[in-house]
Amino acid sequence: MLFRQRLIVAVAITAVTTLLAAWMTSGQFDPVGGKPLFVGALIVLPLVVAAKNGLTGLVAMALAFVTYFVFAFLVVWFATGEKRVKL
């Protein structure tokens, strides 16, 4: 996979994750409990950190987007990298 394709996939994953985190923190999302609640807490963690530091909504979303992008890009990079067999 080319570098440009990796970037596009990472940006797409990041956009979806950012929208999901915004939806989860808007009060429109009611997790049942247990695993959904834990996963939800992990997803909104950058927004919580930004809120605790007194950042405004737009800056918090930008911080979350950058955080999600870094993680998404690393996952895409490692998942699509060439596997080398050592002899």
ZIZIFEN-V684175 format. One record per pair of residues at least 24 apart in sequence whose ideal C-beta (glycine too) atoms are under 10 Angstrom apart, sorted by the first residue. I is the first residue (numbers start at 1). J is the second residue. Records with the same first field share a line. If there is no record, write none. Layout:
# ZIZIFEN-V684175
I: J  J
This chain:
# ZIZIFEN-V684175
1: 76  77  79  80  81  82
2: 80
3: 77
5: 76  80
6: 72  73  76  77  79  80  81
7: 69  73  76  77
8: 76
9: 72  73  75  76  77  79  80
10: 68  69  70  71  72  73  74  75  76  77
11: 65  68  69  72  73  76
12: 72  76
13: 68  69  71  72  73  75  76
14: 64  65  66  67  68  69  70  71  72  73
15: 65  68  69  72
16: 68  72
17: 43  46  64  65  67  68  69  71  72
18: 43  46  47  61  62  64  65  66  67  68  69
19: 61
20: 44  68
21: 45  46  47  48  60  61  64  65  67  68
22: 47  57  60  61  64
25: 51  57  60  61  64
43: 68
46: 71
